[in-house]
Amino acid sequence: MRMKAVSKLIVVAAIFLISFSSNGSSELLKFHHPIDGDGALQFLVVGDWGRKGQYNQTQVASQMGRIGEELGIDFVVSTGDNFYTDGLTGVDDVNFLESFTNIYTAPSLQKPWFTVLGNHDYRGDVLAQLSPSLRTTDNRWLCFRSFIIDSGDIEIFFVDTSPFVKSYVTSTKDQYDWRGITPLHEYTTNLLKDLDSALKKSKAIWKIVIGHHTLRSVGHHGDTKELVDLFLPILRDNNVDFYINGHDHNLQRITDGKSEMEFLTSGGGSKAWRGDIKEIEEGEEQLKFLYDGQGFMSVQITPLETQFVFYDVNGAILHQWTKYKTEATSYVV
């Protein structure tokens, strides 16, 4: 067993909180992550990666390690689809080692990995990915259905999106593991209420929501209708700054037409280059950037500004921008 340099406090908190979670909870799990003395939070975002190093997963991981060291990251965020093609078969599945532990080996990546579930993860033993037992193999692994990272001026809300997608619920082709969250209607209704309540209670300057599925996308999957109908009004109403997802295997930046929110896709952790690009509806959102290939994203946040950078498989900078915030307004350069 190879243990990682992860804060014991976070791991203990995770074990404690997960033991008290339930379908009917009125409050999302919350982790308090301290900010450095300079008031900054740095992390990487990668999604749709777990392919035992294939499809350039190893190369992306290598560049993540390099950028992670340059930035001195606090943690890594995974936007889901962590293990292909059908999740894990159990807590002893070697895919966990072959797609995660043995791939992300750089010293800078030996930090907490805050992880949500994707649709491919739900096609395996989903309880295995959620099990604290995996942390005895690699204690970086922090996977929960929905939870919050609270860093004071910055709050990140992780949301379980797969149970909202009707085609998964009715699928006769693929089997999905809904254990622990049935009846699904009750689960999704409570989750929407919990998210809305948590966002309303938040005093953070920056509010970021992370889920696996797209809200706005010009990639292969396009918009996720259920999230547009159910999530988008909540995010707009609560002045969320960024929604970050995976699912489409590319890198995207789209701005909202009815709020200051931006939709960011970081799903280029391995297999990519689908090539089927959709048109965006004119007059609503604006497509600011699209890279139909492999890569990842870095995020650096202070109370006054947030800087994003998209990188390709070789670590080259593809697109970068900064959003500034004052007491009165926010603006982008």
C-alpha positions as CSV (number, residue, x, y, z in Angstrom):
1,M,0.0,0.0,0.0
2,R,1.4,3.4,-1.0
3,M,0.1,6.2,1.2
4,K,-0.1,9.8,-0.1
5,A,0.7,13.1,1.5
6,V,-2.9,14.2,2.2
7,S,-4.1,16.1,5.2
8,K,-5.3,13.6,7.8
9,L,-7.9,16.1,8.9
10,I,-9.6,16.0,5.6
11,V,-9.5,12.2,5.4
12,V,-10.9,11.9,8.9
13,A,-13.6,14.5,8.2
14,A,-14.5,12.6,5.0
15,I,-15.0,9.3,6.8
16,F,-17.0,10.9,9.6
17,L,-19.3,12.8,7.2
18,I,-20.0,10.0,4.8
19,S,-21.1,7.8,7.7
20,F,-23.9,10.3,8.4
21,S,-25.1,10.9,4.9
22,S,-28.6,10.0,3.8
23,N,-31.2,10.5,1.1
24,G,-33.3,12.8,3.2
25,S,-30.4,15.0,4.4
26,S,-31.2,18.7,4.4
27,E,-27.6,19.7,4.3
28,L,-24.8,18.7,1.9
29,L,-21.5,17.3,3.2
30,K,-19.0,20.1,3.8
31,F,-15.2,20.1,4.0
32,H,-13.4,23.2,5.4
33,H,-10.3,23.7,3.3
34,P,-8.0,26.4,4.7
35,I,-6.6,29.1,2.4
36,D,-2.9,29.8,2.2
37,G,-1.5,33.0,3.8
38,D,-1.8,34.8,0.5
39,G,-5.5,34.1,0.3
40,A,-5.2,32.1,-2.8
41,L,-6.6,28.7,-3.8
42,Q,-5.1,26.7,-6.7
43,F,-6.3,23.5,-8.2
44,L,-6.4,21.4,-11.4
45,V,-9.6,20.1,-13.1
46,V,-9.6,16.9,-15.2
47,G,-12.4,14.7,-16.4
48,D,-13.2,11.5,-18.3
49,W,-9.8,10.0,-17.7
50,G,-9.7,6.4,-16.4
51,R,-8.4,4.3,-19.2
52,K,-5.3,2.5,-17.7
53,G,-3.0,5.1,-19.2
54,Q,-4.3,4.7,-22.8
55,Y,-5.5,7.4,-25.2
56,N,-2.8,9.8,-23.9
57,Q,-4.1,9.6,-20.3
58,T,-0.5,9.1,-19.1
59,Q,0.7,12.1,-21.1
60,V,-2.0,14.3,-19.7
61,A,-1.2,13.1,-16.2
62,S,2.5,14.0,-16.7
63,Q,1.7,17.6,-17.7
64,M,-0.8,17.9,-14.9
65,G,2.1,17.0,-12.6
66,R,4.3,19.7,-14.1
67,I,1.7,22.4,-14.0
68,G,0.7,21.3,-10.5
69,E,4.2,21.8,-9.3
70,E,4.5,25.3,-10.9
71,L,1.3,26.4,-9.3
72,G,1.7,24.7,-5.9
73,I,-1.8,23.3,-6.2
74,D,-4.0,22.5,-3.1
75,F,-6.0,19.7,-4.7
76,V,-7.3,18.1,-7.9
77,V,-10.9,18.1,-9.0
78,S,-12.3,15.2,-11.2
79,T,-15.5,15.9,-13.1
80,G,-16.4,12.2,-13.3
81,D,-16.2,9.2,-15.6
82,N,-13.3,8.1,-13.5
83,F,-13.1,4.5,-14.6
84,Y,-14.0,3.2,-18.1
85,T,-15.9,1.6,-19.5
86,D,-18.2,0.4,-16.7
87,G,-16.8,1.9,-13.5
88,L,-15.3,-0.4,-10.9
89,T,-16.3,-4.0,-10.2
90,G,-15.6,-3.6,-6.5
91,V,-13.2,-2.1,-4.0
92,D,-10.5,-4.6,-5.1
93,D,-10.7,-3.9,-8.8
94,V,-7.2,-3.4,-10.2
95,N,-8.6,-0.7,-12.5
96,F,-8.4,1.7,-9.5
97,L,-4.6,1.2,-9.4
98,E,-4.1,1.0,-13.1
99,S,-6.2,4.0,-14.0
100,F,-5.5,6.2,-10.9
101,T,-2.8,5.4,-8.4
102,N,-0.2,4.2,-11.0
103,I,-1.0,7.1,-13.5
104,Y,-1.1,10.2,-11.4
105,T,2.3,9.7,-9.7
106,A,3.9,13.2,-9.9
107,P,4.7,14.6,-6.4
108,S,2.5,17.7,-7.0
109,L,-0.5,15.4,-7.6
110,Q,-0.2,13.7,-4.2
111,K,-2.9,16.0,-2.9
112,P,-6.7,15.4,-2.2
113,W,-8.7,14.4,-5.3
114,F,-12.2,15.7,-4.9
115,T,-14.3,13.5,-7.2
116,V,-17.8,13.3,-8.5
117,L,-19.4,10.3,-10.3
118,G,-20.0,10.2,-14.0
119,N,-22.5,8.1,-16.0
120,H,-19.8,5.4,-16.7
121,D,-19.1,5.2,-13.0
122,Y,-22.8,4.4,-12.4
123,R,-22.5,1.5,-14.8
124,G,-20.3,-0.3,-12.3
125,D,-20.3,-0.9,-8.6
126,V,-20.9,2.7,-7.6
127,L,-20.7,1.9,-3.9
128,A,-17.2,0.8,-4.4
129,Q,-16.1,4.2,-5.7
130,L,-17.8,5.8,-2.7
131,S,-16.4,3.4,-0.2
132,P,-13.9,4.6,2.4
133,S,-12.0,1.3,1.8
134,L,-10.4,2.8,-1.3
135,R,-8.6,5.3,0.9
136,T,-6.7,2.4,2.5
137,T,-5.2,1.9,-1.0
138,D,-4.8,5.5,-1.9
139,N,-5.7,8.1,0.6
140,R,-6.0,10.9,-2.0
141,W,-9.3,9.5,-3.1
142,L,-12.3,11.5,-1.9
143,C,-15.4,10.6,-3.9
144,F,-18.9,11.5,-2.7
145,R,-22.2,12.0,-4.5
146,S,-22.7,15.7,-3.6
147,F,-20.7,17.9,-1.2
148,I,-19.1,21.3,-0.6
149,I,-15.6,22.6,-0.2
150,D,-15.8,25.7,2.0
151,S,-12.7,28.0,1.8
152,G,-14.4,31.1,3.2
153,D,-14.5,33.5,0.3
154,I,-14.6,30.6,-2.1
155,E,-17.2,27.8,-2.0
156,I,-17.3,24.9,-4.5
157,F,-20.5,22.8,-4.7
158,F,-20.1,19.3,-6.2
159,V,-23.4,17.8,-7.5
160,D,-24.4,14.3,-8.5
161,T,-25.9,14.8,-12.0
162,S,-26.4,11.2,-13.4
163,P,-29.6,10.4,-11.6
164,F,-31.3,13.4,-13.3
165,V,-30.8,12.0,-16.8
166,K,-33.9,10.2,-17.9
167,S,-32.3,8.1,-20.6
168,Y,-30.1,6.3,-17.9
169,V,-33.1,5.5,-15.8
170,T,-35.1,4.0,-18.7
171,S,-32.0,2.4,-20.4
172,T,-32.4,-1.3,-21.5
173,K,-28.9,-1.3,-23.0
174,D,-26.8,-0.4,-20.0
175,Q,-27.4,-1.2,-16.3
176,Y,-27.0,1.6,-13.8
177,D,-26.3,1.1,-10.1
178,W,-28.9,3.2,-8.3
179,R,-28.4,1.5,-4.9
180,G,-28.7,3.9,-2.0
181,I,-30.6,6.7,-3.8
182,T,-33.9,5.1,-4.7
183,P,-36.6,6.2,-5.2
184,L,-34.8,8.5,-7.7
185,H,-37.5,11.1,-7.8
186,E,-37.2,11.6,-4.0
187,Y,-33.4,11.7,-4.2
188,T,-33.2,14.3,-7.0
189,T,-36.0,16.5,-5.5
190,N,-34.1,16.6,-2.2
191,L,-30.8,17.3,-3.9
192,L,-32.2,20.3,-5.8
193,K,-33.6,21.6,-2.5
194,D,-30.3,21.0,-0.7
195,L,-28.3,22.7,-3.5
196,D,-30.6,25.7,-3.6
197,S,-30.5,26.0,0.2
198,A,-26.7,25.7,0.4
199,L,-26.2,28.3,-2.3
200,K,-28.6,30.7,-0.6
201,K,-26.8,30.3,2.7
202,S,-23.4,30.9,1.2
203,K,-21.6,34.1,2.0
204,A,-18.8,33.3,-0.4
205,I,-17.5,35.9,-2.9
206,W,-17.0,33.1,-5.5
207,K,-19.5,30.3,-6.0
208,I,-18.5,27.4,-8.2
209,V,-20.7,24.4,-9.0
210,I,-19.2,21.2,-10.4
211,G,-21.1,18.2,-11.9
212,H,-20.3,15.6,-14.5
213,H,-22.9,16.5,-17.1
214,T,-22.9,19.5,-19.4
215,L,-25.2,22.4,-19.0
216,R,-24.2,24.2,-22.1
217,S,-22.0,22.5,-24.7
218,V,-21.3,22.4,-28.4
219,G,-19.6,19.0,-28.1
220,H,-20.9,15.5,-28.9
221,H,-23.4,15.4,-26.0
222,G,-24.5,19.0,-26.2
223,D,-26.7,20.5,-23.6
224,T,-28.2,18.2,-20.9
225,K,-31.9,19.1,-21.1
226,E,-32.7,17.9,-17.6
227,L,-30.0,20.1,-16.1
228,V,-31.0,23.1,-18.2
229,D,-34.6,22.7,-17.0
230,L,-33.8,22.0,-13.3
231,F,-30.3,23.3,-12.4
232,L,-29.9,26.4,-14.5
233,P,-32.6,28.4,-12.9
234,I,-31.2,27.6,-9.4
235,L,-27.7,28.6,-10.5
236,R,-28.8,31.8,-12.1
237,D,-31.0,32.7,-9.1
238,N,-28.1,32.2,-6.7
239,N,-25.5,34.2,-8.7
240,V,-23.2,31.2,-9.4
241,D,-20.0,32.3,-11.1
242,F,-19.0,29.1,-12.9
243,Y,-20.4,25.7,-13.7
244,I,-17.6,23.2,-14.4
245,N,-18.3,19.8,-16.0
246,G,-16.9,16.9,-18.0
247,H,-18.9,14.4,-20.1
248,D,-17.9,16.0,-23.4
249,H,-14.3,14.9,-24.1
250,N,-12.9,18.3,-24.9
251,L,-12.2,21.8,-23.4
252,Q,-14.9,24.5,-23.6
253,R,-15.8,27.9,-22.4
254,I,-19.3,29.3,-22.9
255,T,-20.7,32.4,-21.3
256,D,-24.4,32.6,-20.2
257,G,-26.7,35.0,-22.0
258,K,-28.8,35.8,-19.0
259,S,-26.3,36.1,-16.2
260,E,-22.6,36.5,-15.5
261,M,-22.1,32.7,-15.2
262,E,-19.7,30.8,-17.4
263,F,-19.9,27.1,-18.4
264,L,-16.6,25.4,-18.5
265,T,-15.9,21.9,-19.8
266,S,-12.8,20.0,-18.7
267,G,-13.4,16.4,-20.0
268,G,-10.1,15.8,-22.0
269,G,-8.4,13.5,-19.6
270,S,-8.0,10.7,-22.1
271,K,-10.0,9.6,-25.2
272,A,-11.1,12.7,-27.2
273,W,-11.3,14.0,-30.8
274,R,-14.9,13.1,-31.4
275,G,-15.1,15.7,-34.2
276,D,-18.8,16.3,-34.0
277,I,-19.4,20.0,-33.0
278,K,-22.8,21.5,-32.6
279,E,-23.9,25.1,-33.3
280,I,-24.6,27.3,-30.3
281,E,-27.9,29.2,-30.2
282,E,-27.3,32.7,-31.3
283,G,-28.3,35.5,-29.0
284,E,-28.2,33.3,-25.8
285,E,-24.8,31.9,-24.9
286,Q,-21.5,32.8,-26.5
287,L,-18.8,30.3,-27.3
288,K,-15.5,31.8,-26.2
289,F,-13.3,28.8,-26.6
290,L,-13.4,25.2,-27.9
291,Y,-10.6,22.6,-28.2
292,D,-11.8,19.2,-29.4
293,G,-8.9,17.3,-27.9
294,Q,-7.2,16.1,-24.7
295,G,-6.1,18.4,-21.9
296,F,-7.0,19.8,-18.5
297,M,-7.6,23.1,-16.7
298,S,-6.0,25.1,-13.9
299,V,-7.8,27.4,-11.6
300,Q,-6.3,30.1,-9.3
301,I,-8.7,32.1,-7.1
302,T,-8.3,35.0,-4.7
303,P,-11.1,37.1,-3.2
304,L,-10.6,39.6,-6.1
305,E,-9.9,37.5,-9.1
306,T,-10.1,34.0,-10.7
307,Q,-7.7,32.9,-13.4
308,F,-8.3,30.0,-15.7
309,V,-5.9,28.2,-18.1
310,F,-6.7,25.4,-20.5
311,Y,-3.7,23.2,-21.4
312,D,-3.4,20.6,-24.1
313,V,-1.8,17.1,-23.9
314,N,1.7,18.5,-24.2
315,G,1.1,21.2,-21.5
316,A,0.9,24.0,-23.9
317,I,-1.4,26.9,-23.0
318,L,-4.5,26.9,-25.3
319,H,-6.6,29.6,-23.7
320,Q,-6.5,31.7,-20.6
321,W,-8.5,34.5,-19.0
322,T,-9.1,36.2,-15.7
323,K,-12.4,37.3,-14.1
324,Y,-12.2,40.1,-11.6
325,K,-14.7,40.9,-8.9
326,T,-15.3,44.1,-6.9
327,E,-18.0,44.8,-4.3
328,A,-20.2,46.2,-7.1
329,T,-19.6,44.0,-10.1
330,S,-17.4,41.5,-11.9
331,Y,-15.6,41.8,-15.3
332,V,-13.4,39.6,-17.5
333,V,-10.1,40.2,-19.4
